[in-house]
Amino acid sequence: MSGDLAARIGAALQRQVHPAITGFARRLADESAGEVVLFYGSNLRTGSLEGVIDYYVLTAGAEETGIWPRVSYREWEHEVEVLRAKIATMTLAKFARACRGESRDTTIWARFVQPCAVVFARDDAAQEMALSALSHAARTAARLAVAVGPESGSEADYWRALFRSTYKAELRVEKPGRENSILEANRAHFDGLLPAALEAEGIPLERNGELLVPQMPKAERKRVLGWWKRRRRLGKALNIARLLRATRTFDGAGRYAAWKVERHTGVKVEVTPWREKHPVLAAPAVMWKVWRAKRQG
């Protein structure tokens, strides 16, 4: 890992978060014998305790097989308010492999090229493994950003190309231009991240004024695009499989899904008893409502 990338990834240890966030993380780690807990999402950026707090709990042990991560929901009465959290749980070994781009996954490395905080680490070894995985997430994302991006462009142009490609591969509800809001909200994080990640990957980078010109050989670009094509084909199917699994473990999945849709689209979804009980079967009608509302808007 280059010095610049190492410093950037190390910032995940230094991010200041509300004590309630670290307290909740420790509770989750104790519940599942977690080695590392990562905190990410909009609450990290805003510092708010409202809404649903996003955690990844990474455990010891061999890599999982089948569908992962396991998703669950927890509430914790903290002082005068109730904290709500969505928790993804998987082994640290599998997380590291996914960040390296060695699994079929299309989400882990794209999620964790964005800011996160290490809010719990069992020991120094677990902490170092998590930081290494996060550095590889940035490197994996940077490779694809260059492969799907323009021959030359601003750093933001490459990140936009990356996020647009990953959104298309997933079954997700996002407003057009969502990639712009991610970059604008996390400007300091992304400013200079692409050059640092490309340096760590050994991909030369030329500058033409304010434009970046990555020197990725044609053969390497072809290889990366082939790697992405294979994963992109599986993206939506994996999302559906994970959703089906989550309906068995994610208490309150219907309420969470409705909150997520309204947050990203502005379309309010009524959580009826039937939708709460059958979130997967309700999904087509909800998607139709979102599409119709966007057309009318």
C-alpha positions as a printed NumPy array, in Angstrom:
array([[  0.   ,   0.   ,   0.   ],
       [  1.406,   3.393,  -0.987],
       [  2.053,   5.924,   1.757],
       [ -0.719,   8.237,   0.549],
       [ -3.295,   5.45 ,   0.354],
       [ -2.199,   4.079,   3.735],
       [ -2.699,   7.492,   5.327],
       [ -6.107,   7.867,   3.74 ],
       [ -7.299,   4.436,   4.839],
       [ -5.841,   4.96 ,   8.298],
       [ -8.162,   7.948,   8.682],
       [-10.951,   5.414,   9.238],
       [ -9.47 ,   4.876,  12.694],
       [ -9.391,   8.569,  13.499],
       [-12.89 ,   9.625,  12.491],
       [-14.744,  11.124,  15.425],
       [-18.189,   9.621,  15.991],
       [-20.85 ,   9.989,  18.663],
       [-20.11 ,   7.845,  21.752],
       [-23.468,   6.142,  21.269],
       [-22.26 ,   4.831,  17.904],
       [-19.217,   3.16 ,  19.452],
       [-21.298,   1.91 ,  22.381],
       [-23.8  ,   0.28 ,  20.029],
       [-20.921,  -1.202,  17.993],
       [-19.407,  -2.832,  21.066],
       [-22.77 ,  -4.345,  21.985],
       [-23.087,  -5.796,  18.479],
       [-19.537,  -7.143,  18.583],
       [-20.187,  -8.807,  21.931],
       [-23.398, -10.387,  20.6  ],
       [-21.664, -12.019,  17.644],
       [-18.026, -12.298,  18.802],
       [-17.172,  -9.679,  16.197],
       [-13.54 ,  -8.916,  15.41 ],
       [-14.186,  -5.54 ,  13.739],
       [-17.195,  -3.245,  13.41 ],
       [-17.377,  -0.706,  10.588],
       [-19.746,   2.261,  10.654],
       [-20.714,   3.86 ,   7.349],
       [-23.52 ,   5.631,   5.498],
       [-25.233,   8.984,   5.819],
       [-25.133,   8.963,   9.621],
       [-21.349,   8.913,   9.474],
       [-21.389,  12.05 ,   7.346],
       [-24.018,  13.954,   9.324],
       [-23.258,  12.738,  12.839],
       [-26.985,  12.163,  13.345],
       [-28.391,   9.332,  15.468],
       [-31.735,   9.448,  13.67 ],
       [-32.902,   7.06 ,  10.979],
       [-31.153,   3.711,  10.6  ],
       [-27.473,   3.404,  11.494],
       [-25.426,   1.172,   9.174],
       [-22.876,  -1.28 ,  10.553],
       [-20.784,  -4.12 ,   9.189],
       [-19.817,  -6.646,  11.861],
       [-16.841,  -8.741,  10.758],
       [-16.246, -11.99 ,  12.601],
       [-13.415, -14.52 ,  12.902],
       [-13.405, -17.832,  11.087],
       [-13.229, -19.28 ,   7.609],
       [-14.89 , -17.619,   4.637],
       [-18.632, -18.176,   4.25 ],
       [-20.157, -20.075,   1.381],
       [-23.547, -19.381,  -0.13 ],
       [-25.283, -16.026,   0.25 ],
       [-23.669, -13.405,   2.476],
       [-23.654, -11.186,   4.427],
       [-26.347, -11.994,   6.965],
       [-28.565,  -8.963,   7.536],
       [-30.384,  -8.133,  10.745],
       [-32.004,  -5.234,  12.547],
       [-31.5  ,  -4.098,  16.136],
       [-32.885,  -1.382,  18.376],
       [-31.174,  -0.054,  21.489],
       [-32.72 ,   2.279,  24.011],
       [-29.919,   4.745,  24.614],
       [-30.576,   7.396,  27.234],
       [-33.687,   9.249,  25.988],
       [-33.84 ,   7.89 ,  22.435],
       [-34.082,   4.635,  20.536],
       [-31.217,   3.885,  18.175],
       [-32.002,   1.727,  15.162],
       [-29.385,  -0.182,  13.212],
       [-29.134,  -2.324,  10.112],
       [-26.321,  -4.816,  10.583],
       [-24.543,  -6.836,   7.914],
       [-22.5  ,  -9.68 ,   9.408],
       [-19.819, -11.713,   7.636],
       [-16.366, -13.06 ,   8.343],
       [-13.427, -10.717,   8.139],
       [-11.74 , -13.208,   5.788],
       [-14.647, -13.098,   3.323],
       [-14.861,  -9.319,   3.566],
       [-11.171,  -9.036,   2.684],
       [-11.585, -11.367,  -0.294],
       [-14.596,  -9.373,  -1.546],
       [-12.692,  -6.095,  -1.221],
       [ -9.923,  -7.561,  -3.366],
       [-12.495,  -8.258,  -6.073],
       [-11.934, -11.998,  -5.843],
       [-15.574, -12.934,  -5.175],
       [-18.698, -12.624,  -7.354],
       [-19.801,  -9.615,  -5.328],
       [-20.57 ,  -6.248,  -6.945],
       [-21.268,  -4.249,  -3.78 ],
       [-18.663,  -4.61 ,  -1.014],
       [-15.728,  -2.824,  -2.653],
       [-18.015,  -0.184,  -4.215],
       [-19.559,   0.488,  -0.798],
       [-16.243,   0.697,   1.04 ],
       [-14.409,   2.908,  -1.42 ],
       [-16.718,   5.438,   0.257],
       [-16.   ,   6.729,   3.782],
       [-16.328,   4.492,   6.816],
       [-15.09 ,   4.426,  10.397],
       [-13.551,   1.529,  12.302],
       [-15.536,   1.885,  15.525],
       [-14.459,  -1.387,  17.127],
       [-11.473,  -3.695,  16.701],
       [-10.852,  -6.715,  18.92 ],
       [ -7.059,  -6.417,  18.616],
       [ -4.29 ,  -4.969,  16.459],
       [ -4.254,  -7.941,  14.085],
       [ -7.97 ,  -7.605,  13.326],
       [ -7.573,  -3.869,  12.883],
       [ -4.702,  -4.29 ,  10.424],
       [ -6.614,  -6.862,   8.407],
       [ -9.611,  -4.533,   8.175],
       [ -7.463,  -1.598,   7.049],
       [ -5.793,  -3.781,   4.422],
       [ -9.208,  -4.84 ,   3.134],
       [-10.365,  -1.219,   2.902],
       [ -7.247,  -0.297,   0.925],
       [ -7.986,  -3.121,  -1.513],
       [-11.569,  -1.887,  -1.877],
       [-10.184,   1.452,  -3.076],
       [ -7.785,  -0.272,  -5.454],
       [-10.498,  -2.539,  -6.895],
       [-12.815,   0.433,  -7.397],
       [-10.055,   2.524,  -8.972],
       [ -9.226,  -0.209, -11.518],
       [-12.832,  -0.404, -12.65 ],
       [-13.248,   3.382, -12.616],
       [-10.403,   3.687, -15.11 ],
       [-11.644,   0.784, -17.246],
       [-15.216,   2.125, -17.591],
       [-14.282,   5.802, -17.482],
       [-13.007,   8.152, -20.212],
       [ -9.5  ,   8.101, -21.668],
       [ -8.922,  11.383, -19.844],
       [-11.037,  13.343, -17.406],
       [-11.303,  14.825, -13.951],
       [-11.047,  12.554, -10.939],
       [-14.78 ,  12.994, -10.403],
       [-15.471,  11.821, -13.972],
       [-13.934,   8.444, -13.157],
       [-15.799,   8.032,  -9.877],
       [-19.075,   8.967, -11.605],
       [-18.44 ,   6.334, -14.251],
       [-17.748,   3.761, -11.545],
       [-20.898,   4.421,  -9.535],
       [-23.126,   4.566, -12.615],
       [-21.821,   1.164, -13.683],
       [-22.307,  -0.415, -10.272],
       [-25.815,   1.032,  -9.885],
       [-26.838,  -0.548, -13.187],
       [-25.579,  -3.913, -11.981],
       [-27.673,  -3.846,  -8.817],
       [-31.33 ,  -4.017,  -7.914],
       [-31.442,  -0.666,  -6.173],
       [-33.613,   2.433,  -6.063],
       [-31.503,   5.527,  -6.681],
       [-32.336,   8.978,  -7.967],
       [-30.617,  10.016, -11.211],
       [-27.43 ,  11.839, -10.281],
       [-27.044,   9.964,  -7.008],
       [-23.348,   9.546,  -7.837],
       [-22.961,  13.345,  -7.878],
       [-24.441,  13.712,  -4.408],
       [-22.054,  11.041,  -3.071],
       [-19.05 ,  12.874,  -4.486],
       [-20.235,  16.289,  -3.325],
       [-20.997,  15.084,   0.2  ],
       [-17.621,  13.362,   0.495],
       [-15.438,  15.763,  -1.466],
       [-12.46 ,  15.624,   0.923],
       [-12.518,  11.815,   0.963],
       [-12.476,  11.408,  -2.822],
       [-10.148,  14.307,  -3.614],
       [ -6.865,  12.589,  -4.505],
       [ -8.082,   9.056,  -3.721],
       [ -7.962,   7.851,  -7.339],
       [ -4.279,   8.787,  -7.899],
       [ -3.342,   7.2  ,  -4.555],
       [ -5.176,   3.964,  -5.365],
       [ -3.751,   3.81 ,  -8.895],
       [ -0.247,   4.312,  -7.513],
       [ -0.793,   1.384,  -5.155],
       [ -1.995,  -0.662,  -8.154],
       [  1.083,   0.268, -10.194],
       [ -0.983,   2.054, -12.866],
       [  0.85 ,   5.167, -14.119],
       [ -1.06 ,   8.417, -14.27 ],
       [ -0.287,  11.449, -16.394],
       [ -1.753,  14.904, -15.896],
       [ -2.825,  17.261, -18.658],
       [ -3.686,  20.436, -16.803],
       [ -6.598,  19.481, -14.561],
       [ -7.274,  16.305, -16.527],
       [ -6.025,  12.881, -15.455],
       [ -4.798,  10.425, -18.094],
       [ -4.467,   6.913, -16.605],
       [ -1.998,   4.731, -18.508],
       [ -3.843,   1.414, -18.311],
       [ -2.622,  -0.96 , -21.047],
       [ -5.284,  -2.169, -23.482],
       [ -4.81 ,  -5.758, -22.394],
       [ -5.33 ,  -4.814, -18.747],
       [ -8.416,  -2.752, -19.575],
       [ -9.834,  -5.716, -21.485],
       [ -9.131,  -8.   , -18.536],
       [-10.805,  -5.645, -16.049],
       [-13.847,  -5.177, -18.295],
       [-14.154,  -8.953, -18.644],
       [-13.908,  -9.307, -14.852],
       [-16.676,  -6.719, -14.475],
       [-18.897,  -8.226, -17.194],
       [-18.968, -11.561, -15.379],
       [-19.958,  -9.916, -12.091],
       [-22.413,  -7.483, -13.643],
       [-24.397, -10.379, -15.11 ],
       [-24.874, -11.801, -11.615],
       [-25.501,  -8.489,  -9.829],
       [-29.295,  -8.314,  -9.856],
       [-29.68 , -12.054,  -9.222],
       [-27.417, -11.808,  -6.172],
       [-29.38 ,  -8.79 ,  -4.913],
       [-32.63 , -10.769,  -5.186],
       [-31.1  , -13.801,  -3.459],
       [-29.846, -11.609,  -0.622],
       [-33.232,  -9.955,  -0.302],
       [-34.95 , -13.335,  -0.09 ],
       [-32.538, -14.413,   2.625],
       [-32.95 , -11.14 ,   4.5  ],
       [-36.711, -11.643,   4.765],
       [-35.976, -14.553,   7.125],
       [-33.525, -12.659,   9.355],
       [-34.299,  -8.965,   9.025],
       [-36.972,  -8.075,  11.568],
       [-38.893,  -5.047,  10.364],
       [-37.716,  -5.465,   6.759],
       [-40.893,  -3.876,   5.4  ],
       [-40.513,  -0.747,   7.521],
       [-36.838,  -0.458,   6.656],
       [-37.489,  -0.865,   2.911],
       [-40.202,   1.804,   2.958],
       [-37.9  ,   4.222,   4.782],
       [-35.11 ,   3.531,   2.294],
       [-37.325,   4.101,  -0.753],
       [-38.697,   7.369,   0.606],
       [-35.215,   8.542,   1.555],
       [-33.786,   7.955,  -1.92 ],
       [-36.784,   8.849,  -4.102],
       [-39.052,  11.079,  -2.027],
       [-41.946,   8.66 ,  -2.649],
       [-43.747,   7.702,   0.561],
       [-44.722,   4.046,   0.775],
       [-47.462,   2.977,   3.174],
       [-46.398,  -0.01 ,   5.261],
       [-49.533,  -2.136,   5.382],
       [-49.659,  -5.305,   7.502],
       [-49.431,  -7.378,   4.315],
       [-46.376,  -5.484,   3.054],
       [-44.743,  -5.844,   6.462],
       [-45.279,  -9.595,   6.393],
       [-44.43 , -10.102,   2.703],
       [-41.825,  -7.482,   1.698],
       [-40.567,  -9.463,  -1.307],
       [-44.034, -10.069,  -2.764],
       [-44.852,  -6.398,  -2.166],
       [-41.739,  -5.163,  -3.97 ],
       [-43.156,  -5.109,  -7.553],
       [-46.124,  -2.954,  -6.51 ],
       [-43.831,  -0.608,  -4.601],
       [-41.493,  -0.291,  -7.585],
       [-44.477,   0.424,  -9.823],
       [-45.637,   3.16 ,  -7.453],
       [-42.155,   4.715,  -7.434],
       [-41.934,   4.597, -11.234],
       [-45.395,   6.137, -11.653],
       [-44.667,   8.88 ,  -9.114],
       [-41.416,   9.76 , -10.866],
       [-43.186,   9.875, -14.238],
       [-45.875,  12.173, -12.88 ],
       [-43.29 ,  14.352, -11.16 ]])
